[in-house]
Amino acid sequence: MHRFRLPVLPVFASRTDALRRLAGACLLFLPLSVTALEPSHGVHGMVLFGDRDGLYAARLPMFHAPHDTQVVLRVRFADPRLERTMRARLDAGTALWTLEPERFALGRLAPGAGDPLRAFRARAVEGHFERGGVTRVQDAQLRVERVVLYRPLRPQAAVHPQSAYVPVGRFLVKLVDSRPDFDHIVRLRHAVPGPVTVPKRGVEESAAAALARRAPYAATVYYDTADLR
């Protein structure tokens, strides 16, 4: 007759140690999506721009993961009063506004994503959220109405002789296509029907005169080279 023998349990130095080991054992049975975050998961800072017709958020791109994708979203604040206020503020001038969103996987904004991002919470900052900007809204919910642009970036050095801009409402957003390159968002006096190209001068801001010859240029909303070296 065989006797049933209980397994020998390890002796832990403390209750905390026991709980830590138990938690580790439990993690072995969790789905991979829980224990290994998607590579594009992170804090994806954005430029907030727009006018009375609507708001947009442009991801501040870089050439390294998880930030190596250029993304532009059509967004809306869930609070209707805040939405109206921000549209009016941004329509009135070209002061820089940025968003510091909660952490999420940028891949959820890709075409055909299995779990598309429909909304996120963010801190709205007048100025650059990493460079001394002033927080105006601490915890706002924004809804993603549409993904206007989603372009993975290549880390290899490259040079293009022209800068290409795509229309986003009454704005132009420069496509990042070289390394090094620059991020550039331009306000127009009125919308244009298609892309605009101008000669590129390294990472210098595209000349207003060159843009004005091809589009109803009004002002620069954002220009930066630091993140695209």
C-alpha positions as a Python dict, from the first residue, in 0.01 Angstrom:
ca = {
    (1, 'M'): (0, 0, 0),
    (2, 'H'): (142, 331, -110),
    (3, 'R'): (113, 623, 120),
    (4, 'F'): (30, 967, -21),
    (5, 'R'): (317, 1202, 62),
    (6, 'L'): (272, 1578, 82),
    (7, 'P'): (524, 1781, -119),
    (8, 'V'): (801, 1939, 80),
    (9, 'L'): (754, 2317, 89),
    (10, 'P'): (1058, 2545, 96),
    (11, 'V'): (1130, 2734, 414),
    (12, 'F'): (1121, 3109, 358),
    (13, 'A'): (1319, 3354, 564),
    (14, 'S'): (1017, 3577, 605),
    (15, 'R'): (654, 3617, 511),
    (16, 'T'): (756, 3887, 261),
    (17, 'D'): (995, 3646, 90),
    (18, 'A'): (722, 3385, 67),
    (19, 'L'): (478, 3629, -91),
    (20, 'R'): (741, 3749, -336),
    (21, 'R'): (812, 3395, -455),
    (22, 'L'): (443, 3313, -477),
    (23, 'A'): (384, 3622, -689),
    (24, 'G'): (669, 3522, -918),
    (25, 'A'): (523, 3175, -962),
    (26, 'C'): (184, 3321, -1048),
    (27, 'L'): (338, 3538, -1320),
    (28, 'L'): (440, 3224, -1507),
    (29, 'F'): (75, 3155, -1578),
    (30, 'L'): (-18, 3505, -1699),
    (31, 'P'): (-58, 3573, -2072),
    (32, 'L'): (249, 3697, -2253),
    (33, 'S'): (76, 4031, -2322),
    (34, 'V'): (70, 4100, -1949),
    (35, 'T'): (424, 3998, -1859),
    (36, 'A'): (596, 4138, -2168),
    (37, 'L'): (479, 4482, -2273),
    (38, 'E'): (456, 4567, -2640),
    (39, 'P'): (778, 4733, -2765),
    (40, 'S'): (593, 5057, -2848),
    (41, 'H'): (462, 5100, -2492),
    (42, 'G'): (569, 5427, -2330),
    (43, 'V'): (493, 5794, -2272),
    (44, 'H'): (432, 5945, -2615),
    (45, 'G'): (446, 6324, -2588),
    (46, 'M'): (250, 6522, -2847),
    (47, 'V'): (208, 6870, -2989),
    (48, 'L'): (-154, 6985, -2956),
    (49, 'F'): (-266, 7215, -3237),
    (50, 'G'): (-584, 7314, -3413),
    (51, 'D'): (-846, 7583, -3460),
    (52, 'R'): (-1220, 7633, -3425),
    (53, 'D'): (-1281, 7347, -3668),
    (54, 'G'): (-1104, 7082, -3460),
    (55, 'L'): (-799, 6965, -3266),
    (56, 'Y'): (-502, 6749, -3361),
    (57, 'A'): (-221, 6582, -3170),
    (58, 'A'): (114, 6515, -3339),
    (59, 'R'): (343, 6263, -3174),
    (60, 'L'): (692, 6401, -3103),
    (61, 'P'): (890, 6145, -3306),
    (62, 'M'): (1239, 6009, -3246),
    (63, 'F'): (1452, 5748, -3420),
    (64, 'H'): (1465, 5498, -3133),
    (65, 'A'): (1201, 5265, -2988),
    (66, 'P'): (940, 5304, -2858),
    (67, 'H'): (914, 5649, -3018),
    (68, 'D'): (1017, 5568, -3377),
    (69, 'T'): (683, 5638, -3546),
    (70, 'Q'): (539, 5964, -3677),
    (71, 'V'): (173, 5987, -3577),
    (72, 'V'): (-92, 6256, -3616),
    (73, 'L'): (-436, 6216, -3457),
    (74, 'R'): (-764, 6400, -3481),
    (75, 'V'): (-865, 6428, -3114),
    (76, 'R'): (-1144, 6571, -2901),
    (77, 'F'): (-1155, 6652, -2530),
    (78, 'A'): (-1427, 6449, -2360),
    (79, 'D'): (-1535, 6758, -2165),
    (80, 'P'): (-1733, 6974, -2414),
    (81, 'R'): (-1652, 7298, -2233),
    (82, 'L'): (-1279, 7221, -2234),
    (83, 'E'): (-1302, 7128, -2602),
    (84, 'R'): (-1455, 7466, -2687),
    (85, 'T'): (-1199, 7650, -2474),
    (86, 'M'): (-900, 7476, -2633),
    (87, 'R'): (-1031, 7528, -2986),
    (88, 'A'): (-1071, 7899, -2918),
    (89, 'R'): (-725, 7931, -2757),
    (90, 'L'): (-545, 7750, -3036),
    (91, 'D'): (-739, 7935, -3304),
    (92, 'A'): (-634, 8269, -3155),
    (93, 'G'): (-257, 8226, -3194),
    (94, 'T'): (47, 8003, -3239),
    (95, 'A'): (150, 7952, -2875),
    (96, 'L'): (291, 7602, -2831),
    (97, 'W'): (76, 7347, -2646),
    (98, 'T'): (182, 6990, -2573),
    (99, 'L'): (30, 6679, -2419),
    (100, 'E'): (191, 6435, -2179),
    (101, 'P'): (-33, 6129, -2210),
    (102, 'E'): (-62, 5827, -1988),
    (103, 'R'): (153, 5533, -2097),
    (104, 'F'): (14, 5328, -2386),
    (105, 'A'): (136, 5118, -2678),
    (106, 'L'): (178, 5334, -2987),
    (107, 'G'): (111, 5023, -3196),
    (108, 'R'): (-255, 5045, -3093),
    (109, 'L'): (-284, 5339, -3333),
    (110, 'A'): (-150, 5141, -3630),
    (111, 'P'): (-386, 5054, -3917),
    (112, 'G'): (-560, 4725, -3843),
    (113, 'A'): (-456, 4717, -3476),
    (114, 'G'): (-637, 4440, -3289),
    (115, 'D'): (-700, 4659, -2984),
    (116, 'P'): (-718, 5013, -3124),
    (117, 'L'): (-673, 5305, -2887),
    (118, 'R'): (-1001, 5494, -2859),
    (119, 'A'): (-915, 5736, -2577),
    (120, 'F'): (-637, 5835, -2338),
    (121, 'R'): (-578, 6067, -2045),
    (122, 'A'): (-318, 6342, -2062),
    (123, 'R'): (-173, 6652, -1900),
    (124, 'A'): (-224, 6957, -2122),
    (125, 'V'): (71, 7196, -2105),
    (126, 'E'): (118, 7547, -2242),
    (127, 'G'): (471, 7522, -2377),
    (128, 'H'): (680, 7205, -2399),
    (129, 'F'): (596, 6953, -2126),
    (130, 'E'): (965, 6856, -2090),
    (131, 'R'): (1111, 7207, -2122),
    (132, 'G'): (951, 7423, -1858),
    (133, 'G'): (595, 7438, -1990),
    (134, 'V'): (306, 7529, -1759),
    (135, 'T'): (38, 7269, -1684),
    (136, 'R'): (-307, 7410, -1762),
    (137, 'V'): (-511, 7089, -1738),
    (138, 'Q'): (-386, 6815, -1509),
    (139, 'D'): (-586, 6508, -1611),
    (140, 'A'): (-797, 6544, -1924),
    (141, 'Q'): (-955, 6265, -2123),
    (142, 'L'): (-913, 6284, -2499),
    (143, 'R'): (-1093, 6074, -2756),
    (144, 'V'): (-919, 5957, -3070),
    (145, 'E'): (-1151, 6047, -3355),
    (146, 'R'): (-920, 5948, -3639),
    (147, 'V'): (-562, 5846, -3709),
    (148, 'V'): (-454, 6096, -3975),
    (149, 'L'): (-95, 5974, -4014),
    (150, 'Y'): (98, 5668, -3896),
    (151, 'R'): (453, 5628, -4038),
    (152, 'P'): (725, 5408, -3884),
    (153, 'L'): (1064, 5580, -3907),
    (154, 'R'): (1389, 5431, -4032),
    (155, 'P'): (1692, 5480, -3804),
    (156, 'Q'): (1949, 5474, -4085),
    (157, 'A'): (2113, 5799, -4193),
    (158, 'A'): (1949, 5941, -4506),
    (159, 'V'): (1926, 6268, -4696),
    (160, 'H'): (1636, 6394, -4907),
    (161, 'P'): (1672, 6711, -5115),
    (162, 'Q'): (1316, 6826, -5047),
    (163, 'S'): (1086, 6855, -4748),
    (164, 'A'): (739, 6711, -4800),
    (165, 'Y'): (442, 6846, -4603),
    (166, 'V'): (100, 6683, -4576),
    (167, 'P'): (-218, 6885, -4513),
    (168, 'V'): (-390, 6832, -4177),
    (169, 'G'): (-694, 7055, -4158),
    (170, 'R'): (-570, 7415, -4192),
    (171, 'F'): (-212, 7308, -4118),
    (172, 'L'): (86, 7140, -4282),
    (173, 'V'): (288, 6868, -4108),
    (174, 'K'): (634, 6787, -4240),
    (175, 'L'): (706, 6420, -4306),
    (176, 'V'): (1019, 6297, -4127),
    (177, 'D'): (1215, 6131, -4408),
    (178, 'S'): (1584, 6200, -4337),
    (179, 'R'): (1831, 6155, -4055),
    (180, 'P'): (1907, 6401, -3912),
    (181, 'D'): (1583, 6586, -3975),
    (182, 'F'): (1344, 6835, -3816),
    (183, 'D'): (987, 6834, -3690),
    (184, 'H'): (777, 7116, -3837),
    (185, 'I'): (408, 7210, -3811),
    (186, 'V'): (282, 7512, -4005),
    (187, 'R'): (-44, 7707, -3981),
    (188, 'L'): (-209, 7810, -4309),
    (189, 'R'): (-454, 8087, -4387),
    (190, 'H'): (-678, 7825, -4545),
    (191, 'A'): (-663, 7452, -4619),
    (192, 'V'): (-486, 7313, -4927),
    (193, 'P'): (-595, 7008, -5130),
    (194, 'G'): (-270, 6812, -5132),
    (195, 'P'): (94, 6772, -5021),
    (196, 'V'): (345, 7055, -5053),
    (197, 'T'): (719, 7020, -5120),
    (198, 'V'): (995, 7276, -5073),
    (199, 'P'): (1376, 7259, -5104),
    (200, 'K'): (1547, 7125, -4793),
    (201, 'R'): (1836, 7311, -4628),
    (202, 'G'): (1969, 7046, -4395),
    (203, 'V'): (1786, 7072, -4064),
    (204, 'E'): (1716, 7444, -4099),
    (205, 'E'): (1352, 7544, -4077),
    (206, 'S'): (1194, 7562, -4422),
    (207, 'A'): (1197, 7921, -4539),
    (208, 'A'): (865, 8099, -4497),
    (209, 'A'): (907, 8248, -4844),
    (210, 'A'): (952, 7903, -5000),
    (211, 'L'): (642, 7772, -4824),
    (212, 'A'): (444, 8084, -4913),
    (213, 'R'): (512, 8026, -5284),
    (214, 'R'): (340, 7686, -5262),
    (215, 'A'): (80, 7731, -4987),
    (216, 'P'): (-102, 8010, -4799),
    (217, 'Y'): (159, 8014, -4520),
    (218, 'A'): (60, 8196, -4200),
    (219, 'A'): (303, 8095, -3921),
    (220, 'T'): (509, 7816, -3766),
    (221, 'V'): (339, 7630, -3482),
    (222, 'Y'): (629, 7398, -3395),
    (223, 'Y'): (987, 7350, -3511),
    (224, 'D'): (1244, 7124, -3344),
    (225, 'T'): (1560, 6932, -3431),
    (226, 'A'): (1670, 6798, -3091),
    (227, 'D'): (1476, 6471, -3107),
    (228, 'L'): (1563, 6383, -3467),
    (229, 'R'): (1943, 6378, -3470),
}
